[in-house]
């Protein structure tokens, strides 16, 4: 059951990274690759490292993505 629970937050985090930070347009291939990544990074990681290991990886990825986004500056238009 933990594998199923881990899929949704992983999909949210990967969606924010792919479509927010990376700037990809939400096309069908980009969305499908994001869902495939969520399957591999959610249930598979829970199976390998346990729920707490998965939670640590998601928190570290979210913090790293947020820190990177906070340090970016908008380009100056002249």
C-alpha positions as CSV (number, residue, x, y, z in Angstrom):
1,X,0.0,0.0,0.0
2,X,2.9,2.4,0.7
3,X,4.0,2.0,-2.9
4,X,0.7,3.3,-4.2
5,X,0.7,6.2,-1.6
6,X,4.2,7.1,-2.7
7,X,3.2,7.6,-6.4
8,X,1.1,10.8,-6.0
9,X,3.6,13.0,-4.1
10,X,6.4,11.7,-6.4
11,X,4.4,12.7,-9.4
12,X,3.7,16.2,-7.9
13,X,7.4,16.7,-7.2
14,X,8.6,15.6,-10.6
15,X,5.8,17.6,-12.3
16,X,7.0,20.8,-10.5
17,X,10.6,20.0,-11.5
18,X,9.9,19.1,-15.1
19,X,7.3,21.7,-16.0
20,X,8.3,24.4,-13.5
21,X,12.1,24.5,-13.3
22,X,13.0,22.9,-16.5
23,X,10.4,24.9,-18.5
24,X,9.1,22.0,-20.6
25,X,5.8,22.5,-22.3
26,X,3.1,20.1,-21.0
27,X,3.0,17.9,-24.1
28,X,2.0,14.3,-24.2
29,X,5.6,12.9,-24.4
30,X,6.8,15.1,-21.5
31,X,3.8,14.1,-19.4
32,X,4.3,10.4,-20.1
33,X,8.0,10.6,-19.3
34,X,7.1,12.4,-16.0
35,X,4.6,9.7,-15.1
36,X,7.1,7.0,-16.0
37,X,9.7,8.7,-13.8
38,X,7.2,8.9,-10.9
39,X,6.5,5.2,-11.2
40,X,10.3,4.5,-11.1
41,X,11.0,7.0,-8.3
42,X,7.9,6.3,-6.2
43,X,6.9,2.7,-5.8
44,X,10.3,1.2,-7.0
45,X,12.3,3.4,-4.5
46,X,9.8,2.5,-1.7
47,X,10.4,-1.1,-2.4
48,X,14.2,-0.7,-2.5
49,X,14.8,1.8,0.4
50,X,11.6,1.7,2.4
51,X,9.1,4.4,3.0
52,X,11.5,6.5,5.2
53,X,14.2,6.3,2.5
54,X,11.8,7.4,-0.1
55,X,10.5,10.3,2.1
56,X,14.1,11.4,2.6
57,X,14.8,11.4,-1.1
58,X,11.6,13.4,-1.9
59,X,12.3,15.9,0.8
60,X,15.9,16.4,-0.4
61,X,14.8,16.7,-4.0
62,X,12.1,19.2,-3.1
63,X,14.6,21.3,-1.1
64,X,17.2,21.2,-3.8
65,X,14.6,22.2,-6.5
66,X,13.3,25.0,-4.3
67,X,16.8,26.3,-3.5
68,X,17.7,26.3,-7.2
69,X,14.4,28.1,-8.1
70,X,15.0,30.7,-5.4
71,X,18.5,31.5,-6.6
72,X,17.4,32.1,-10.2
73,X,16.9,35.6,-11.4
74,X,14.6,36.9,-14.2
75,X,16.4,38.2,-17.2
76,X,16.7,41.9,-17.4
77,X,14.7,43.3,-20.4
78,X,16.1,46.4,-21.9
